[in-house]
Amino acid sequence: MQAPGLEERKKALEKKFVEKRPPLAYAKLSGRIHDDTPFEKLVTHLPAELGRGPVTTTPDHRIALGEQKAISRLHARIQWSQTDSCFELQCLGKNGMFADGKFVTKNQTVKLSSKMPLKIGNARVYFLCAIRSTISTMSGYKIIQKAFEKAKHHKGLTSMTADQVCDQILESYPKSEHELGGKEHLRTFVTAYLQEDGHAFERVEGAAGTAPVYKMKPVVSSTSSEAKKNGPTNSAPKPDATGETAAKKQKVSN
């Protein structure tokens, strides 16, 4: 049995870990707006509305492109098409816009592809689709678990210090440091989580003045335990990754 309050403390650690990680997004708009002002905005909500208004950095369903009269308050809408399994843009502004160099009239809808140039008024941006990152949607616990599994499989290690776990994570997932909020943030989380979750990790060494060493306890699946009781069953085929699953939030390329 886990100690009372352990789940709450683990959730608090996960929440703090996530807060410093970059937000997940469906896509990103990157380019320049009025007077060649650099512009970058993550598409974190669908549908996303593009239009006139003061530029903000806060993730929202509304993406403002500045106070230009040539841009309508609601000039375009980006959404996911389940029918065509792609992002699409509907022009809603009376002045129209350009997509991939072609003029788009009001109420016209076009399919979006990654790196497609868009021009709305004086705003010129590129639509950049998200790139699937293995680590982007993993919980902190899952990241630590994977580190132990990979260290055992590739190096024969069954126990590690918090620093070794961090090194294994960054080695297993190259270029993930930014996605994890930085190395120091990762180390702080890993150290606290290993100390806290005695249900999943066991301290095996570490005298006074030395770094504690931990090993991962065997993971017992309730599903597999139940399967042993009931005998083998026919497994159902896995669904294809289509429709909304293809539009899940991921990390975005720079």
N, C-alpha and C positions, 0 to 999 in steps of 0.2 A: 504493500500500500504506500502511496505517496503521502508525504507529510501534508497536513492541512495548509492551504495557502500556496503550495508549491506551484500549481498551475498558474495562479495569478502572478506570482513572481516571475515565472518563465515568460508569460505574456508581456509583462512590463519590460523585460529585457529585450524581447523581440521587437516591441513597439519602439523602444529607444534606438535599437539597431537600424530599423527601417527609416526612422526620421532623418537620418543623415545620408541615406542612400538616394541617388537621383530618382525622380518620379518616373514610373513606367509610362509609356506613351504608345499610341497607335502609329504616330508619324511625327514629322517635324517640318515646319516652314522656316526656311533660311534664305536670307537675301538682303535687300535694301529697300527702304521706303522713302518718303519725301526727303529731298536734299541729300540723297545718298546716305541716309542714316542706317547703320547696320541693324538688322532685325533678325531675331530668332525666337521661335515660339513652338513649344511642344503641343501636339494635338492629343490631349489627355481625355477628352470627352467626345462622344459621338451621339447625335450629329454635332459638328462644330460649325459655328456661324462666324463668317468673316465680314467685316464692315468698318465704317467710319467710327472713330472714337479715340480717346487717349490710350496710348500704348501702355500696357502693364506687363509685369513679369509673372504674375500669379496665374497658375494653371486654372483654366476655366473653359466652359463650353463656348464662350464668346472670345474671338480673337480680333482685337482692334488693330487697324492698320494706320492709325494716325488721323488727324483732322483735315482731310483733303475733301474739297467739295465734289470732286469727280467720283468719290467713293460714296455709295449709299450706306445708310445706317446698317442695313442688312443687304450685303452685296452678293454673297455666295454662301452656299452650305455644303459641307463635306460630310459624307456618310458612307456606310458600308453597304454594298449591294449583295444580298444573299443570293440573288438569282445568278449574277455573273461572278460572284466570289472576288470582288475587287472594290477598291475605293472609287467613289464617283463624286463629282462636283456639279452642283446645280447653280447656274448664274441667276441671281435675283435682282441685280442692279439694272436700272434703266439705261445706263451708259454701256452695258456689256463689259466684256473683259477678254483677255487673250489666254489661251491654254496651249502650250506647245507651239506657239507662234501663230495659232489660228484663232480668228475672232469667234467669240461665243456670245450669242444674243441672250436677252432676258428670257428666263424659263427654259433655256436649253441645258441639257445635262451631258457631261462628258466623263469618260472613264479616266481615272488618274493612274499614272505609273510612276515609279520612283525616279527622281531627278527631273521630273517634268517641270519646265518653267511656267510660271503663272504671272500675269501682269494685270493688276487691278488699279486703275488710275495711274499714279506714279510709283506705286509699290511693285517691285519686281522680286519675286521669291521663287524658290524651288521647293517642290513637294518631295520630301524624303521619307520613304517607307521605313518602318521599323525593321531592325535586324534581330532575328531570334538569337537570344543569348541564353545558354543553358542555366547560368547562375542567376539571371535577372528575376525569376519568379520563385526562387527557392527560399525557404525560411532559413533563419540563422541556424537552427538545430540541424536541418537537412544538410546545410553546407558543412557543418562540423562532422556529421555522420559520414558524408562522402569523403572527407579528408582522411578519416580513420580507415575507411574501406580501401581507398587508393594507396595509402601508405602500407597497409598490410599486403595488398596484391602486388605492388611494384617494388617495395623495399623490404618486405618481411617484418615491418614494424607493427607491434600490437599495442604499444604504449608511447605516449608523446607528452611533451610539455605544451603549454598554451602557445609558446613561440613556434614550436615545431608544427603545431596544427595550422597556425597562420601561414607559415612558409609553405606547407603542403597545399593549402587552399590556393595561394597565389601561383604555385607551380602547376597545379592541376587546371587552373582557369587563368591562363595568361591574359594580361591586359584587363583584369577584372578589378584592380585596386580602386579605380574611380567608382565603379558600380557598387562597391562595398563601403563607400564612404571614407576611404583612405586606410592605410595600414594601421595607424594608431587606433582608429575607431574600431577596426576589426579586432585588434589585439585586446582592447578593453572588453569588447563583447564576448570573445572566446574565453578569456580568463574568467569573467563573471559567470558565464553559462556553465563552464566545466565545474566551477565551485558549487553552483546552485543545484544543478540537476544530477543528484546522486542516484536517481532512478535509472538514468541512461549511461552515466559515466562514473567510473570508480577510481579514486585516488589510490595509487599503488606504491608510490615512492615520494620522496621529498622531505629530507630532514630540515631542521631549522636553518634558514639562511640559503637554502637551495630551492630551485624552482620545482613546484609540485609536478608529478608525472601522473598521467591519467590513461586509462584504457576504456574502451567502449564495451559495455555489457552486451551480451547477445540479445538481438532484437527478436522478440517472440510475436509473431503475427497471429491475431485472433482469428483471422480468416483461415490460415493454414491449420490452426488447432482444430477449428470446427470441421474442416475438410477431412482431417484424420479420423474424426469421430464418425462422420457420415459416409466416408468412402469417396472414391473418385467420381467426378461429375464431368459432363461434357462442357467445355468452355465455350462461351459465346464469342463470335467473331468481333474484333474491334472495329468501331465505326471509322470511316475515313475522316481525315482532318479537313473538312469542308465547312462552308457556311460560317457561322459566328466564330468557330474555333480558330479559323484562319485569321480572324481580325482581333485576336487577343493582344493585349498590350505587351509590348516588348521594349527592349532598349533601341535607341535610335542612333544611326551612324552620324558621325560628326561632319 
